[in-house]
Amino acid sequence: MFSLSAARVDYEFVILLCAARRDGCLELLRVTRLENGMDRLKALEIFKSVVDKGSFVKAAEALDISSSVATRAVQDLESALGVRLLQRTTRRITLTAVGHEVLRRSAELLQQYRDIEAMSSLSVSEAAGTVRLVAPVSYGRQMLGPALASFRVMYPKVSVDLRMTDDCADAADDEADLALCVGRGPRLSLIARRIGAAPLGLYAAPSYLARRGAPRHPSDLHEHDCLTCDGIRPGQSWEFRHAATQELHAAPVRGVLSSNSIETVTSAAMHGAGVALLPELLAHDGVEQARLQPVLPGWQAEPLSIYLAYSSRQHQPLRVRKLIEHLLEAVAAPGAAMSPRLIQKRFVIPRASAESRQPACCGGEPSNE
């Protein structure tokens, strides 16, 4: 599909695109640069992103460029090919017949270029470059800041582009190299490696407990105002197991507040709105500040699984593999439950250099392979 000349810093690609047909023959397009100085490979990436996202604005946001740059890149690409790729109206963007073919070839070309990048990364002895990582907002702030700080000390030539989103389960593909997923696993097309678990507990503000009293058994919860989160235990009941007797009880709950944001539920609980089932990691500060109080401490809920998700192990860059290894070691051993104190203990910036460190390779459980 294309050839590389390693002697050139500005690589030239030769791409066979079924884009412009003249006398029934495919036109061979030599890719150097567009008139605005942008290489056509980047323009193809922008074009594909516009189609994937459905708009120039969303594509520009995803690629961290301005919408005017995205618009100009597609226009220049159409001008260079001599064909229209997109039909634009005020309400939607659709592909032309030629645009469909160019999109297919562009996806193949971009993937081949990523493979070449990965191969070059695998051939070096030192990790370098940028790793794109997405994580939930609440967990990312609590867990990843210290872990990434220690990673950067060990691998100073690797940069991490961390993006926080509460919908990261589907992001480990075109948008990121890795995704940290808590609770809900990623889609089946991705590899999901379990790296630990987040313990859950019941919490309420002292003001709420003073007003309504504390439940003594999970069956008492149906008389209390409960705060529910879609990512924790969706539905109308919470299951608990007694730590000493192993008694299992499914408690019906009356959800007076339901949200897809665990931070919103945590804040509402701190302000006395009701009883919430929260990860210990996120409730820790509230307990330390006496804004939250554990409820039914003898009863345990099933912890949330923590996964690392990525699209493939094939041609995985060294920098990505090193970050996976580091997070496997730093976040938790497989099957372990992460408490706030354990996180504080594990997240210590090492004094040893990267060369003197022998990373532990913790085997995970690939659930989606």
N, C-alpha and C positions, 0 to 999 in steps of 0.2 A: 504493500500500500504506500509506503514512503521509505525514504532513505535518510540516514543521518551522516553528517560529516563532523566527526569529533574535533577536527582541527578548528572549527568555527565556534566562537562563543555564541553568536547568533545563528542557531541551527536553521537550516533550510529543509523544508519538507516538500516532497512531491506527492500530491494527493490526487488520486483518481476519483473524481466526483461525478456521479450521474446527475449533474446539475444543469449543464448547458449542452443541448444537443444541436449539432449542426450537420446537416446532410445525413442524419441517422447515426452519426458517430459521437462517441463521448469525447468531451474536450478535456485535455490534460492541463491541469492548472498548476503552475509552479508557485508555491507559497513562499513569499518573502515577507513583504509588509504592505499594509494598506496605505492609502494616501495620508491618513492621519497618524501614521507611525505605529499603529497597532498591528502585531503579527496576526495572521489569519487563523492560526490555531486558537488564539485567545478569542477572536471574533466568533469562531465556531462554538467555543465554550459558552459565550454569552448568548448566542442564538439558541443553543440547546436549553439553557437555563430559562430563557424567555418562554419557550414552548412548555417546559416542565412546570413552571410557576404560573403560567397563564397571563402574565403581564410583565411589562418592562420594569415597573416600579418594584415588584417583588423579586424579580431576577437581579436587579441592581442591589437591593438590600442583601440578598444571599451572597453576592459576589463582592460586596463592600465597595461598590462603585456608584457613581451618580446615574440617575435614570437617563440623563442626556448622553452620557458616554455609552450606555447600553444601546440607546436608540441609534446613535451615530454608527456604532460598530455593525449593527445589523444592516443599516442602510448602505454602508460601505461594502459590506460583504455581498449584498444584492447587486450593487453596482459592479463589483469585480467579477461576479459570475454572469452578469448580464441577464438575470432572471429575478422574478419576484418570489420570495420565499414565504411571506406572510401576507394574509389579507387582514387589514386592520379596520376596525370600526370603533365607534365611541364606547361600545359595550363589550367587545370580545376580540380575541386574536385567534385566527385559524390558519392552518397550514395550506399552502397550495399543493398541487400534485407534485411539483418539483420539490417543494419544501419537505414533503414527506420523505422523499428519497435522500435529500441532503441531510435531514435529521438522522436517518438510519446510518448513513456513512459517517456522519460526524461523531455519533456515539461510538462506533467502532474505532475510529481514529483516536479519539480522546482516551479510550480505554487502552489502546496500544501504547499511547504515549505514557500513561500512568504505569503500565507494565515496564516500560523502559526506565522510568524513574525508579521504580522499585528494584529492578535488576541492578541499577547503578548503586543504589543504597545498600543492597545486599553484598556488593563486592568490596565495600570499604570496611576497615577494621574499627572505625570509630563512628558512633551514632551522631548524626547531624541532620539538620533540617527542621521542619515544622510538623508537629502532630496536631491534628484537629480533633478536639474532644468535646462532647456534649454531655451535660449532666443535669439532673433536676436542680432547681434553684435552691431549695432548702438544704438538701444533702450536699450539693456541691460546695456551698459556702462552709458547711461544718466539716466535711471530710476531706475535700480535695486541696484546699489552700495549703495546709501543712504538708500533705503528701507531695504536691507538686514542687514546693519549695525544696524539699530534700532531694527530689528527682533532679532538679536543676543544678544542685551542687554536684551531684555525681555525673551528670551529663550536660556540661555547660554549653555545648554546641547544639543542643536540641531546644527549640522553642515550642511552647505549648499554646495553641489557640483554643482557649476554653470558652464555650458558649453555653449559657444557662437557659434551660427551657424546661417546662413541666410536661412536655410531650416529646421526650427524647427516645422513646422506644423504637421509633421508625427512622431515626436520624442517621444511624451508622451505615451510610451508603454513599450517596453523592455528597452529602453535606458534611460528613465527618469520618475520620478514620476509626474512632472508637466512641462508644456511648456507654455511660454508666446508667444502668436501669435498676430501679428499686421497686420491688413488688411485682408489677406487671412485666413479664418478659417481652423481648422484641418479637417482631414478626418472624415466621418460620424460615424465611429465606436467609436470615442472619444466623451466625454462630453466637450462641449465648453461653458464656463461661461463668459459672457460679463462683463467686469469690468470697462470699460471707453472708451474714444475715444481720438484720437490724431488729433488736428486741422491741416489743411493744408493751405498753402498760396503760392503765387507766389513771387519768389525772383530772383534777378539778381545782378551782381556786378556793382558798380558805373562806372567802366571802360566800361562795355558793354552798359549801358544806355547812357553814354556820347557819345559813338560811334554810336549807333543805335537809340537812343531816347526811351522814355518810352511809352508803349501802353496805350491808354486812355480807351479802351473798349475791352472786350474779343475777339471781332471780329478782332481786330488788331493783334492778336497773330499769325495768319497765315503768316504774313509778317516778323516774328521774328524767330531766331534760338531757338528752344525749346529742352530742355533736359528731356528725359523721363525715368522712372524707372518702371520695370515690376511689382514691389510690390506696386506701388502707383496708377497710373491710366494707365494701359496698353491700347493700341489702338491709334487711330489717332485723338481723340478729348478729351477735358477737359470740364466738366460742372461746371458752376458757377451760384450762385444766389446773386442778389444784396441785401445787408443788409437792405437798406431802402425801396426800391420799390418792393422787392421780385421777380424782373424780373429774369427769368431763361434763360440761354444762353449756348448752346453747341458750344464750340469754336474749329474748326479744327486746329490742330497744325502740324508743320513741324519738325519732330524729327531729328535733326542733330546728336544727340548722344543718344543712348538707352543702358541701362545697367540693370542688375539684382541687382546691388549694389547701395543702396541709398547714401552710403558714397562717392562713385565715382562721382555720379551725383552732390552731394553737393559741392565736391571739384572742379569739373569742373565749376560749377556756380560761385564759389568764384574767379576763375581765368579768368572770363569774357567770358566763352564759350557760354552763352545764358541764356534764362529764364527757370527756373525750378519750378515745383510744389513740394514743400517740406513740411514735417511736421514742425510746428513751433518749436517743441522741438529741432530738429536737426539744424534748421537755426538760433536759438537764439544766439549762440556764434558768428556766422558770422555777424549778425546784430550789436551786441554789439561792435565788432571790426571794424565796418564800412567796412567789406568785402562783405557784402550783403545788399541789399536795398529792402524793400517790393515793390511789383508791383501790381497795381489795388487793393489797400487796401479796397475799398468799396465792393469788390466782394468776395464771400466765396465759397469754394469747400466743398463737403461733407467730413466730417472727417473720418479717418480710425478707425475702431473698434479695441479694444484691448480685447483679450480673455485670459483666463486661461484654458488650456486643460489638461484633465487627463483621464485615461482609465475607471475608475469605482469609485463609492462611496462606494462600498461594501468592508468591511474590510480595510478601509482607515486608515493608522496609524495616531495617534494623532499628531505627528510632522508635517505631511503633511497637516492635517486639520488646524492646527494653522498657517502655512505659507499661506494657501489659505485665511484665515480670515484676516491675516495681509495685504496681498497684495490687498484684496478687499477694505480695509480701507485706505491703504497708497497710492495706485496708483490713485484710484478715485472711487467715488460712481457710481453705474450703470447709464449709460446715460450721465455722466458728461464728459466734454472735458478737457483734460489735457494741460495746458499751462505751459511754463517754470516757471513762477512765482508761479503757484499753486503747482507745484512739489516741489519747494524750500520751500514753506510754509508747505506742508504736511510731507516732509521727515525731521523730527526733531527727533533726538535720545531722547527718553523719559528718565526722571529721575526716574520715578516710577518703582518699581520692577514688575516682571511678576505676582506675587500674588495679588498686589494691582490694577492691570489693569483689567478692564472689557471690553474685545474686542467687538466692534460693529459687529453684524452679518448682513452684507449687502446682501440682496437677489439679486441674479443675474438672468439672463435670460438664462437658459440652452437651447441652440439652437439645440443641437444634441441629445436630449433624446427622 
